[in-house]
Amino acid sequence: MCMNAESVIAAYDFTARGNHEVSVRAGEPVRVLEAHDKRGNPEWSLVEARGGQRGYVPSNYLTIMPMRTAPTGTF
């Protein structure tokens, strides 16, 4: 999952089931810290959610939203 010039949000609600996971709500922006778990498994991503909480969420619960760019000639 490429994070350059893109915004990542939770596509679905996810409720943490352990202390290594973090709960997120659909539409919530997250910052992806690692696009895999400690073993290199791409099915889990380490994210930072609102409030600075960090933990794993299923990678397929995340979606990439392209950054909006301003029209040419505007600031």
Secondary structure, DSSP 8 states (H G I E B T S, - for coil): ---TTEEEEESS-B---STTB--B-TT-EEEEEESS-TT--TTEEEEE-GGG-EEEEEGGGEEEEE-----TT--
